[in-house]
Amino acid sequence: MSLVSLMSLVSLMSLMSWALLYVACSAFCVACSAFCVTCSALPFCVLRGLHYPLPMKLLRRITLLCLALLCVACAPSATLRALTGEEELAPQLRGVGHWVSGELRPRPATETLGPVQHVSLYPYGINTFLQNETEPEKVERSLDLIAEAGFGWIRQEFTWEDIEIHHDEWYVDLRNNEIRNAWEKYDRIVALAEARDLQIIARLSNPPAWSRAAGDANGAKAPPDHLADFGDFVDAVVRRYQGRITYFQIWNEPNCCEEWGTQPVSPEQYTELLAVGYQRAKAANPDAVILTAPLAQTIEMDYSPGGLNDFLFLQRMYNAGAADYFDILAINDYGLWSGPTDRRMRPRVINYSRAEYLRDIMIRNGDREKPIWISEMAWNSTPPESGIYPNFGYVPEAQRGPYLVEAFERQQQEWPWAGVSSVWFFKQPTDEEIDQPQYYFRLLEPDFTPLPAWETVGDYLAKSDPTLYRGWHAADHWLLQAGMTPAPWAAVEDERATFGSYRVGQAGDALTVTVQGDRLELRFVDLTTPVQFTIQQDDGPVTMHEINDATDFQIDLPDPPVTLTLTVVAGELPLDGVVIE
């Protein structure tokens, strides 16, 4: 028997012994209650303090944990890694204990089968600092590499202090003894991204010193004295790039890290700023989609300088009315010391699973149809021999790429409420931060030398077999559209559709997609005429189906992933979405 199995069996036997003791004590006390007024009145009772019957819910949990530990006892180390996200045996064994303690608590409610907006888009993004590149050709080279690697998004800062440098609504750059248009480099970034079919998440942050009477006395990133000044900036950016940029993010990490200046953070004040940004953006372009600032993962409670726990910050945002002022909740999701398969749910421990707690808060506040987008996702490889304190955790350089791939995979397989996820980060223009831990998130060196993680992620994006997993997937999902012939099927605006439009397949049109789950359900907008279609699973037989007035159609799926081909034979198929259970 391996050491893993032995240790797991010891844990199992211990837990089962306690469970049996609790059951016996509960039964004994129930029996004694027929003869005693109160068990605690018997000073000689050896079971004093254990005289209350064990709640059945806890008994069920203990039983489930015993069964889980039995499985772990018979599992190889690879299974322990999939549970704890740890690579070595000792941390894996400790991690099982942490996981057990987490399973005794109520799990976050994430609700995976309901419709969620803004999750149908191609999900792979990366953070860039293109505004800091001094040589224009390096911007072009960066975007070439990003597009060639298979990314579809860049999260790029449109820096307020770099656009309205000297005064409100004055877009002139007088630095470096020159007179330049402050928009120039941002216009170029937008044009180059468009040419490569890269979408932009425009991060609007970093206020200029002139926006505060105290200048930078309270920190260079402290909010402006007058929120209308920020609103003017948002309006200018959204109007300038209307039809070219749709997704705008209001601020960055207002709950931590001096992103709210050196003053105490305030969920209520940030909500006021978010409201102004949202209202001005929507007035400038009603089709603009607004992301909250990503909340930093932190357990701190001191407001400054450590910041405020992201759970409490988000709940207080909701209490202040934030739900009316964003379309997408943005978060950061760093793995720190463990991998993306770490399933230990402990509120005061930061790992990749922390996103599930934030999803739970959204559902509790009635925001189940809004998605989470991950603004920054990464693992850090600060060299141990450098003497630099690893503020952001540590994994070996060779491990970062596989972790990023596994994180993407987990998001697709388990989190249908999550949309675009952006890796932190592509590269820095220089190595001036080489003595700081944040430098060691980069995927390329400043001279464009790729690190192993870049190669690994690029291989994954180029070679992966995209699959639809558990969840509610709208008909305009990127994978469904990619499988439609002709691609895509025509869109029809209709208020009866879940999100206001559906896709219609005509006779001869087909849809081919790889799926994994137990059951697939096609959701239709109400049919007005009969429609006939065939379905084929992999190379199996072609089956004919006809529906007249149904709003859904279900088929069972085999265990491994299967490629389905649906072909419309007659009539029109008004596809609203696909649900996989």
C-alpha positions as CSV (number, residue, x, y, z in Angstrom):
1,M,0.0,0.0,0.0
2,S,1.3,3.5,-0.9
3,L,1.9,6.2,1.7
4,V,-1.0,8.2,0.2
5,S,-3.4,5.3,0.6
6,L,-2.2,4.6,4.1
7,M,-2.5,8.2,5.2
8,S,-5.9,8.5,3.6
9,L,-7.1,5.2,5.3
10,V,-6.0,6.5,8.7
11,S,-7.9,9.7,8.1
12,L,-10.9,7.7,6.9
13,M,-10.9,5.4,10.0
14,S,-10.5,8.4,12.3
15,L,-13.4,10.3,10.7
16,M,-15.6,7.2,10.7
17,S,-14.8,6.5,14.4
18,W,-16.0,10.0,15.3
19,A,-19.1,9.6,13.2
20,L,-20.0,6.4,14.9
21,L,-19.3,7.9,18.3
22,Y,-21.6,10.9,17.5
23,V,-24.3,8.6,16.3
24,A,-24.1,6.4,19.4
25,C,-24.1,9.4,21.7
26,S,-27.1,10.9,20.0
27,A,-29.0,7.6,20.2
28,F,-28.1,7.2,23.9
29,C,-29.2,10.7,24.7
30,V,-32.5,10.2,22.9
31,A,-33.1,7.1,24.9
32,C,-32.1,8.7,28.2
33,S,-34.4,11.6,27.6
34,A,-37.3,9.3,28.3
35,F,-36.0,8.9,31.9
36,C,-34.1,12.1,32.6
37,V,-35.4,15.7,32.8
38,T,-32.1,16.7,31.3
39,C,-28.9,14.8,30.6
40,S,-26.8,17.7,32.0
41,A,-28.4,17.1,35.4
42,L,-26.3,13.9,35.8
43,P,-22.8,14.9,36.9
44,F,-21.5,11.4,36.5
45,C,-22.7,11.1,32.9
46,V,-19.6,10.3,30.8
47,L,-21.4,11.7,27.7
48,R,-22.0,15.1,29.3
49,G,-21.6,17.8,26.6
50,L,-22.5,15.3,23.9
51,H,-26.1,14.9,24.9
52,Y,-27.7,16.6,21.9
53,P,-28.6,14.4,18.9
54,L,-26.4,15.1,15.9
55,P,-28.2,17.0,13.2
56,M,-29.0,14.8,10.2
57,K,-27.5,17.3,7.8
58,L,-24.1,17.0,9.5
59,L,-24.5,13.2,9.6
60,R,-25.0,13.1,5.9
61,R,-22.0,15.3,5.3
62,I,-19.8,13.0,7.5
63,T,-21.0,10.0,5.6
64,L,-20.3,11.7,2.3
65,L,-16.8,12.6,3.5
66,C,-16.1,9.1,4.6
67,L,-17.0,7.8,1.1
68,A,-14.9,10.6,-0.5
69,L,-11.9,9.7,1.7
70,L,-12.4,6.0,0.8
71,C,-12.0,7.0,-2.8
72,V,-9.0,9.1,-2.1
73,A,-7.4,6.1,-0.2
74,C,-7.6,4.1,-3.4
75,A,-6.6,7.0,-5.7
76,P,-3.2,7.7,-7.2
77,S,-1.3,10.9,-6.4
78,A,-2.6,12.4,-9.7
79,T,-6.1,12.3,-8.2
80,L,-4.9,14.2,-5.1
81,R,-3.4,16.8,-7.3
82,A,-6.8,17.2,-9.1
83,L,-8.4,17.8,-5.6
84,T,-5.8,20.1,-4.0
85,G,-3.9,21.7,-6.9
86,E,-0.7,20.6,-5.2
87,E,2.3,18.9,-6.9
88,E,4.1,17.3,-4.0
89,L,2.8,14.5,-1.7
90,A,3.1,16.3,1.7
91,P,1.1,19.4,0.5
92,Q,-1.4,17.0,-1.1
93,L,-2.0,15.2,2.2
94,R,-2.4,18.5,4.0
95,G,-4.7,19.7,1.3
96,V,-7.0,16.7,1.7
97,G,-7.6,17.8,5.3
98,H,-8.3,21.4,4.2
99,W,-10.7,20.1,1.6
100,V,-12.5,18.0,4.2
101,S,-12.9,21.0,6.5
102,G,-14.3,23.0,3.5
103,E,-16.8,20.3,2.7
104,L,-18.3,20.6,6.2
105,R,-19.4,24.1,5.3
106,P,-22.2,25.1,2.9
107,R,-20.8,25.3,-0.7
108,P,-21.2,28.5,-2.7
109,A,-24.3,28.5,-5.0
110,T,-23.1,28.9,-8.5
111,E,-26.1,27.8,-10.5
112,T,-24.7,26.4,-13.8
113,L,-27.8,25.7,-15.9
114,G,-29.4,29.2,-16.1
115,P,-28.9,31.6,-19.0
116,V,-26.1,34.2,-18.5
117,Q,-25.3,37.1,-20.7
118,H,-22.0,37.9,-22.3
119,V,-20.5,34.4,-22.1
120,S,-21.0,33.4,-25.7
121,L,-17.8,35.2,-26.9
122,Y,-14.4,33.7,-27.7
123,P,-13.0,33.5,-24.2
124,Y,-9.2,33.9,-24.5
125,G,-7.6,37.2,-23.7
126,I,-4.3,38.7,-22.5
127,N,-3.2,42.0,-20.8
128,T,-1.0,44.4,-22.6
129,F,0.9,47.6,-21.8
130,L,1.1,48.9,-25.4
131,Q,0.7,52.5,-24.3
132,N,4.1,52.3,-22.8
133,E,6.0,51.0,-25.9
134,T,8.1,53.9,-27.2
135,E,8.7,52.3,-30.6
136,P,5.6,52.0,-32.8
137,E,6.9,48.9,-34.5
138,K,6.9,47.1,-31.2
139,V,3.2,47.7,-30.8
140,E,2.6,46.1,-34.2
141,R,4.9,43.2,-33.4
142,S,3.2,42.6,-30.1
143,L,-0.3,42.5,-31.7
144,D,1.0,40.2,-34.4
145,L,2.3,37.7,-31.9
146,I,-0.9,37.9,-29.8
147,A,-3.1,37.2,-32.8
148,E,-0.9,34.5,-34.2
149,A,-0.9,32.7,-30.8
150,G,-4.7,32.5,-30.9
151,F,-5.8,35.1,-28.4
152,G,-9.0,37.0,-29.3
153,W,-8.8,39.9,-26.8
154,I,-6.5,42.4,-25.3
155,R,-7.2,44.1,-22.0
156,Q,-5.5,47.5,-22.6
157,E,-5.5,50.5,-20.4
158,F,-6.6,53.8,-21.8
159,T,-4.8,55.9,-19.2
160,W,-6.7,59.0,-18.1
161,E,-3.5,60.8,-17.0
162,D,-2.0,60.0,-20.4
163,I,-4.9,61.3,-22.5
164,E,-6.2,64.4,-20.5
165,I,-2.7,65.2,-19.4
166,H,-2.8,68.8,-18.5
167,H,-6.5,69.8,-18.1
168,D,-10.1,68.5,-18.4
169,E,-11.2,68.0,-22.1
170,W,-7.8,69.0,-23.4
171,Y,-6.2,66.2,-25.4
172,V,-2.8,67.7,-26.0
173,D,0.5,66.3,-24.9
174,L,3.1,69.0,-24.1
175,R,5.6,66.7,-22.5
176,N,9.1,66.1,-23.9
177,N,9.1,69.7,-25.4
178,E,6.7,68.7,-28.1
179,I,3.1,69.4,-29.0
180,R,1.3,66.1,-29.8
181,N,-2.2,64.8,-30.1
182,A,-2.7,62.7,-26.9
183,W,-5.0,60.3,-28.7
184,E,-2.5,59.4,-31.4
185,K,-1.0,56.3,-29.9
186,Y,-4.3,55.0,-28.6
187,D,-5.9,55.5,-32.1
188,R,-3.0,53.4,-33.5
189,I,-3.5,50.6,-31.0
190,V,-7.2,50.4,-31.8
191,A,-6.5,50.4,-35.6
192,L,-3.8,47.7,-35.3
193,A,-6.0,45.5,-33.1
194,E,-8.9,45.9,-35.5
195,A,-6.7,44.8,-38.4
196,R,-5.9,41.6,-36.6
197,D,-9.5,40.9,-35.4
198,L,-8.5,41.5,-31.8
199,Q,-11.2,42.9,-29.5
200,I,-10.4,45.3,-26.8
201,I,-11.4,45.6,-23.2
202,A,-10.6,49.2,-22.5
203,R,-9.6,49.8,-18.9
204,L,-10.3,53.4,-17.9
205,S,-8.2,54.3,-14.8
206,N,-5.2,56.2,-13.5
207,P,-6.5,59.8,-12.9
208,P,-4.3,62.8,-13.6
209,A,-2.9,64.9,-10.7
210,W,-4.9,67.9,-11.8
211,S,-8.2,66.1,-11.0
212,R,-7.4,66.4,-7.3
213,A,-6.8,69.6,-5.4
214,A,-4.2,67.7,-3.3
215,G,-2.4,66.4,-6.4
216,D,-0.7,63.1,-5.6
217,A,-0.6,63.7,-1.8
218,N,-3.1,60.9,-1.2
219,G,-1.6,58.6,-3.9
220,A,-1.2,58.9,-7.6
221,K,-4.3,56.7,-8.2
222,A,-6.7,58.4,-5.7
223,P,-10.1,59.2,-7.3
224,P,-10.8,62.6,-8.6
225,D,-12.4,65.3,-6.4
226,H,-15.2,65.8,-8.9
227,L,-16.7,62.6,-10.4
228,A,-18.0,64.7,-13.3
229,D,-14.4,65.0,-14.5
230,F,-14.1,61.2,-14.8
231,G,-17.5,61.1,-16.5
232,D,-16.2,63.6,-19.1
233,F,-13.2,61.3,-19.7
234,V,-15.4,58.2,-20.1
235,D,-17.7,60.1,-22.5
236,A,-14.7,61.1,-24.6
237,V,-13.3,57.6,-24.9
238,V,-16.6,55.9,-25.6
239,R,-17.7,58.4,-28.2
240,R,-14.3,58.4,-30.0
241,Y,-14.3,54.6,-30.4
242,Q,-18.0,54.0,-30.9
243,G,-18.5,50.9,-33.1
244,R,-14.8,49.9,-32.6
245,I,-14.7,49.2,-28.8
246,T,-17.7,47.9,-27.0
247,Y,-16.3,46.7,-23.6
248,F,-15.2,49.3,-21.1
249,Q,-13.9,48.7,-17.6
250,I,-14.4,51.3,-14.9
251,W,-11.2,51.6,-12.7
252,N,-8.9,48.8,-11.4
253,E,-8.8,47.1,-8.0
254,P,-10.5,49.8,-5.9
255,N,-10.5,47.5,-2.8
256,C,-6.7,47.2,-2.5
257,C,-3.1,48.0,-3.4
258,E,-3.3,51.8,-3.4
259,E,-5.5,51.7,-6.5
260,W,-7.8,54.0,-4.5
261,G,-4.8,56.0,-3.4
262,T,-3.3,55.8,0.1
263,Q,-6.6,56.7,1.7
264,P,-9.0,54.0,3.1
265,V,-10.9,52.2,0.4
266,S,-14.6,52.7,0.2
267,P,-17.1,50.4,-1.6
268,E,-19.7,53.1,-1.5
269,Q,-17.4,55.8,-3.0
270,Y,-16.4,53.4,-5.8
271,T,-20.1,52.6,-6.5
272,E,-20.7,56.4,-7.0
273,L,-17.8,56.5,-9.4
274,L,-19.0,53.4,-11.2
275,A,-22.5,54.9,-11.5
276,V,-21.1,58.0,-13.2
277,G,-18.9,56.0,-15.5
278,Y,-21.8,53.7,-16.5
279,Q,-24.3,56.5,-17.1
280,R,-21.9,58.6,-19.2
281,A,-20.8,55.5,-21.2
282,K,-24.4,54.5,-22.0
283,A,-25.3,58.0,-22.9
284,A,-22.4,58.2,-25.3
285,N,-23.1,54.7,-26.8
286,P,-26.2,52.7,-25.6
287,D,-24.5,49.5,-26.9
288,A,-21.5,50.0,-24.6
289,V,-21.0,47.1,-22.2
290,I,-19.6,48.1,-18.8
291,L,-17.4,46.0,-16.6
292,T,-16.7,46.7,-12.9
293,A,-13.2,47.2,-11.8
294,P,-11.7,43.8,-11.1
295,L,-11.6,43.2,-7.3
296,A,-8.2,42.2,-5.9
297,Q,-8.2,38.9,-4.0
298,T,-7.5,39.8,-0.4
299,I,-8.5,38.8,3.1
300,E,-7.4,42.2,4.5
301,M,-9.8,44.2,6.7
302,D,-7.8,47.3,7.5
303,Y,-9.2,49.4,4.5
304,S,-5.7,50.9,4.1
305,P,-3.0,50.1,3.2
306,G,-4.0,46.4,3.0
307,G,-7.5,47.1,1.6
308,L,-10.8,45.3,2.1
309,N,-11.8,41.7,1.6
310,D,-13.2,41.3,-1.9
311,F,-16.4,39.5,-0.6
312,L,-17.3,42.3,1.8
313,F,-16.4,44.9,-0.8
314,L,-18.7,43.4,-3.4
315,Q,-21.6,42.9,-1.0
316,R,-21.3,46.6,0.1
317,M,-21.3,47.6,-3.5
318,Y,-24.6,45.8,-3.9
319,N,-25.9,47.4,-0.8
320,A,-25.0,50.8,-2.3
321,G,-27.0,50.0,-5.5
322,A,-24.1,48.9,-7.8
323,A,-26.3,46.2,-9.5
324,D,-27.8,49.0,-11.7
325,Y,-24.5,50.2,-12.9
326,F,-22.6,47.3,-14.5
327,D,-23.2,44.6,-17.1
328,I,-20.3,42.3,-16.2
329,L,-18.6,41.6,-12.8
330,A,-14.8,41.6,-13.3
331,I,-12.5,39.8,-10.9
332,N,-8.9,38.8,-10.6
333,D,-8.1,35.1,-10.2
334,Y,-4.5,34.4,-9.2
335,G,-3.6,30.9,-8.1
336,L,-0.7,32.0,-5.9
337,W,0.8,28.8,-4.4
338,S,-1.5,26.1,-5.9
339,G,-2.7,25.1,-9.3
340,P,-6.1,25.7,-10.9
341,T,-7.5,22.3,-9.8
342,D,-7.3,23.4,-6.2
343,R,-10.9,22.8,-5.0
344,R,-10.4,23.7,-1.3
345,M,-13.1,26.2,-0.4
346,R,-11.9,28.2,2.5
347,P,-12.9,31.9,2.6
348,R,-9.7,33.1,4.1
349,V,-7.5,31.2,1.7
350,I,-6.8,32.6,-1.8
351,N,-6.8,30.1,-4.6
352,Y,-8.3,29.7,-8.1
353,S,-11.6,28.5,-6.8
354,R,-12.3,31.8,-5.0
355,A,-14.4,32.9,-8.0
356,E,-17.1,30.6,-6.9
357,Y,-17.6,32.6,-3.7
358,L,-18.1,35.8,-5.8
359,R,-20.6,34.1,-8.0
360,D,-22.5,33.0,-4.9
361,I,-22.7,36.7,-3.8
362,M,-24.0,37.7,-7.2
363,I,-26.8,35.1,-7.1
364,R,-27.7,36.1,-3.6
365,N,-28.2,39.7,-4.9
366,G,-30.3,38.7,-7.8
367,D,-27.6,39.0,-10.5
368,R,-27.6,35.4,-11.7
369,E,-27.9,36.5,-15.4
370,K,-24.8,38.6,-15.3
371,P,-21.4,36.9,-15.9
372,I,-18.0,37.1,-14.3
373,W,-15.1,38.0,-16.5
374,I,-11.6,37.3,-15.2
375,S,-9.5,40.4,-15.9
376,E,-6.2,39.0,-14.6
377,M,-5.3,35.3,-14.3
378,A,-1.8,34.1,-13.7
379,W,0.8,32.3,-11.7
380,N,4.1,33.9,-10.6
381,S,7.6,32.5,-10.9
382,T,9.8,35.0,-8.9
383,P,13.2,33.2,-8.8
384,P,13.8,31.8,-5.2
385,E,17.5,32.7,-5.5
386,S,16.6,36.4,-6.3
387,G,15.9,37.3,-2.7
388,I,12.7,39.0,-3.8
389,Y,9.8,38.3,-1.5
390,P,7.1,36.3,-3.5
391,N,4.1,38.6,-2.8
392,F,2.1,36.8,-5.4
393,G,3.0,33.2,-4.6
394,Y,5.4,31.0,-6.5
395,V,5.4,28.1,-8.9
396,P,8.4,27.0,-11.0
397,E,8.7,28.7,-14.4
398,A,8.0,25.4,-16.2
399,Q,4.7,25.0,-14.3
400,R,3.1,28.3,-15.3
401,G,2.1,27.3,-18.8
402,P,0.4,24.1,-17.8
403,Y,-1.5,25.9,-15.0
404,L,-2.8,28.5,-17.5
405,V,-4.0,25.8,-19.8
406,E,-5.7,23.9,-16.9
407,A,-7.3,27.2,-15.8
408,F,-8.8,27.8,-19.2
409,E,-10.0,24.2,-19.3
410,R,-11.6,24.4,-15.8
411,Q,-13.4,27.6,-16.8
412,Q,-14.8,26.0,-19.9
413,Q,-15.8,22.7,-18.2
414,E,-17.2,24.0,-14.9
415,W,-18.0,27.7,-15.0
416,P,-20.5,28.4,-17.8
417,W,-21.2,31.7,-16.0
418,A,-17.6,32.9,-16.8
419,G,-16.8,34.8,-20.0
420,V,-13.5,36.2,-21.2
421,S,-10.4,35.4,-19.2
422,S,-7.3,37.5,-19.7
423,V,-3.8,36.2,-18.8
424,W,-1.6,38.6,-16.8
425,F,0.5,39.7,-18.8
426,F,2.1,39.7,-22.3
427,K,5.3,41.7,-21.7
428,Q,6.7,44.9,-20.3
429,P,8.6,47.4,-22.5
430,T,11.6,47.3,-20.3
431,D,13.1,45.3,-17.4
432,E,13.1,48.2,-14.9
433,E,10.8,46.1,-12.6
434,I,13.1,43.1,-12.7
435,D,13.7,43.5,-8.9
436,Q,10.0,43.4,-8.2
437,P,7.8,40.3,-8.0
438,Q,5.2,41.6,-10.5
439,Y,7.8,41.4,-13.3
440,Y,7.7,37.6,-13.1
441,F,4.2,37.3,-14.5
442,R,5.4,38.2,-18.0
443,L,5.1,35.7,-20.9
444,L,7.7,37.3,-23.0
445,E,10.9,39.2,-22.1
446,P,11.1,42.9,-23.1
447,D,13.1,41.9,-26.1
448,F,10.3,39.5,-27.2
449,T,12.1,36.4,-26.1
450,P,9.3,33.9,-25.3
451,L,9.1,32.1,-22.0
452,P,7.9,28.5,-21.8
453,A,4.5,29.5,-20.6
454,W,3.9,31.5,-23.9
455,E,4.8,28.5,-26.0
456,T,2.5,26.2,-23.9
457,V,-0.5,28.5,-24.1
458,G,0.0,29.1,-27.8
459,D,0.1,25.3,-28.4
460,Y,-3.1,24.9,-26.5
461,L,-5.0,27.6,-28.4
462,A,-3.8,26.2,-31.7
463,K,-4.4,22.5,-31.1
464,S,-7.3,22.3,-28.6
465,D,-10.5,20.6,-29.6
466,P,-13.2,23.1,-28.5
467,T,-16.0,21.4,-26.7
468,L,-19.3,22.6,-25.2
469,Y,-19.7,21.5,-21.6
470,R,-22.4,21.8,-18.9
471,G,-24.4,25.0,-19.0
472,W,-26.9,27.1,-20.9
473,H,-25.3,28.3,-24.3
474,A,-27.0,30.9,-26.4
475,A,-27.4,30.3,-30.1
476,D,-24.8,33.0,-30.8
477,H,-22.1,31.1,-28.8
478,W,-18.8,31.3,-30.7
479,L,-18.5,27.5,-30.9
480,L,-22.1,27.1,-32.2
481,Q,-21.5,29.8,-34.8
482,A,-18.3,28.2,-35.8
483,G,-20.1,25.0,-36.5
484,M,-23.0,26.5,-38.5
485,T,-23.0,26.1,-42.2
486,P,-23.5,28.5,-43.8
487,A,-21.8,30.3,-40.9
488,P,-23.4,31.9,-39.0
489,W,-27.1,31.2,-39.4
490,A,-29.2,34.4,-39.8
491,A,-30.0,36.3,-36.6
492,V,-33.6,37.2,-35.9
493,E,-34.6,39.9,-33.3
494,D,-37.5,38.6,-31.2
495,E,-38.5,39.5,-27.7
496,R,-39.5,35.9,-27.1
497,A,-35.9,34.9,-27.3
498,T,-34.0,34.6,-24.0
499,F,-31.7,37.5,-24.9
500,G,-33.7,39.2,-27.5
501,S,-32.6,37.3,-30.6
502,Y,-32.2,33.8,-32.0
503,R,-30.6,32.0,-34.9
504,V,-32.7,30.4,-37.6
505,G,-31.6,27.4,-39.7
506,Q,-33.1,27.0,-43.1
507,A,-33.5,23.7,-45.1
508,G,-30.0,22.5,-45.9
509,D,-28.3,24.4,-43.1
510,A,-26.3,22.3,-40.6
511,L,-24.8,22.7,-37.1
512,T,-21.8,20.6,-36.1
513,V,-20.4,20.8,-32.5
514,T,-18.5,18.7,-30.0
515,V,-20.3,18.3,-26.6
516,Q,-19.8,16.5,-23.3
517,G,-22.4,15.8,-20.7
518,D,-25.3,13.5,-19.9
519,R,-28.1,15.2,-21.8
520,L,-28.4,17.8,-24.5
521,E,-31.5,20.0,-24.9
522,L,-32.2,22.2,-27.9
523,R,-34.2,25.3,-27.0
524,F,-36.4,26.9,-29.6
525,V,-38.4,30.0,-29.9
526,D,-42.1,29.0,-30.4
527,L,-42.5,27.2,-33.6
528,T,-45.2,28.4,-36.1
529,T,-44.7,25.7,-38.7
530,P,-43.4,22.1,-38.5
531,V,-39.7,21.5,-38.9
532,Q,-37.8,18.4,-39.8
533,F,-34.1,17.8,-39.0
534,T,-31.6,14.9,-38.7
535,I,-29.1,14.3,-35.9
536,Q,-26.0,12.2,-36.2
537,Q,-23.6,11.4,-33.3
538,D,-20.0,10.9,-34.5
539,D,-20.2,8.4,-37.3
540,G,-23.3,6.8,-36.0
541,P,-26.7,6.4,-37.7
542,V,-28.6,9.5,-38.9
543,T,-31.9,9.8,-37.2
544,M,-34.9,11.9,-38.5
545,H,-37.0,14.1,-36.2
546,E,-40.0,16.3,-36.6
547,I,-41.4,18.8,-34.2
548,N,-44.5,20.9,-34.5
549,D,-45.1,23.0,-31.5
550,A,-42.4,22.0,-29.0
551,T,-40.1,24.5,-27.4
552,D,-37.3,22.0,-26.7
553,F,-35.8,18.7,-27.9
554,Q,-33.7,16.4,-25.8
555,I,-31.2,13.6,-26.5
556,D,-29.0,11.6,-24.1
557,L,-25.3,11.8,-24.6
558,P,-22.6,9.1,-24.3
559,D,-19.9,9.4,-21.6
560,P,-17.0,10.6,-23.8
561,P,-17.2,13.8,-25.8
562,V,-19.3,13.3,-29.0
563,T,-19.6,15.3,-32.2
564,L,-23.2,16.1,-33.1
565,T,-24.3,17.1,-36.5
566,L,-27.8,18.6,-36.9
567,T,-29.1,19.2,-40.4
568,V,-32.3,21.0,-41.2
569,V,-34.3,19.0,-43.7
570,A,-37.5,21.1,-44.0
571,G,-39.0,24.2,-42.5
572,E,-37.1,26.7,-40.3
573,L,-35.4,25.9,-37.0
574,P,-35.5,28.9,-34.6
575,L,-32.6,28.0,-32.2
576,D,-32.6,30.0,-29.0
577,G,-29.9,28.0,-27.2
578,V,-28.4,24.7,-26.2
579,V,-28.5,23.3,-22.6
580,I,-26.1,20.6,-21.6
581,E,-26.6,18.8,-18.3
